[in-house]
Amino acid sequence: MKVARKCSGDLLTSPPPAEKATARQDQVQHRRLGRERQDIGRKLLQSVGLANPSDADIALAIEANDQFIAELERIHATAQGTIIDQ
């Protein structure tokens, strides 16, 4: 389907329906993952006694959790490199 607007002399085309559906699914997935990360941050803080964390507190908890996971992955990678087959 052609769009009536012109851009640099070329007609713009709309993405096919399948691409639109995929883009919508990606947006939904992105929002869902964002909410899940917010929930994780909130629950981490609540687990240490902060009953009503602010958005800033949650953002810091998410960052701390990301660093923690990265360190665990580093430990795992190091351990994998030191395993000797017997």
N, C-alpha and C positions, 0 to 999 in steps of 0.2 A: 504494500500500500504506500503510495507516495504522499508526502506531507506538502502542503501548499507553500510553506516557507522555503526561501532559498538561502543557501549559505555558500558564499564564494562561487556563485553561479551554478551550483549543483543542488538538485532536489534532495532533501533528506528523506531517508526511508525509516519507517517504524520498525523496531525489532519484530521478528516473527513471534507469534503467540507462545511458542515453546520457550523462547528466550525471556519473554516477559514473565512467564510462570516461574522459570528458574530464578530470575531476579527477585521476584516476590518471595519465593521460598528462602532465598539467601537472606533477605531482609528479616523475615520472620525468625530464621535460625539465629541471626546476629542479635536480634532483640532478646530472644530467649536465653542465649548464652550470657548476655549482659545481665539479665535478671538473675540467672543462676549464680553468677560471680558475686553479685550484690548480696544474694541470700547467703552464700558461703561466708563472705566477709562479715555480715551481720551475725551469723551463728558463731563464728570464731570469737568475735568480741563478746557475745552473750555468754559463751562458755567460760570466759574468764571474769564474768561478773558485770560487764557493761550492758545494762538492761536495754537502754535506748541509744544506741550509737548514732552519731550524726553521719551525714553523707561523707564528710571529710574523714571521719574515723573509719568508715567502711572502705573508702578508697585506700587508706593507709594499710588496713588489714589485708586487702586484696594484693597490694604490692608486696607486703611481707610474706604472704602465702606463696606468691609467685617466686620470690627469692628462695623460700624454703624448698619448693618443688624443684627449682633449678639445682639447688645444692644436692638434693636427694638423687636427681638424675646424674649429677657429676660423680657422686659416690658410686652409683650403679655402674657407670661407664668405667670408672677406675677399677672396680671389682671385676668387671668382665675382662678387663685387660690383664688382670693378675691371676685369673683362674688357670690352673694347669691341669690338662687332661691326664688322668692316671690310668 
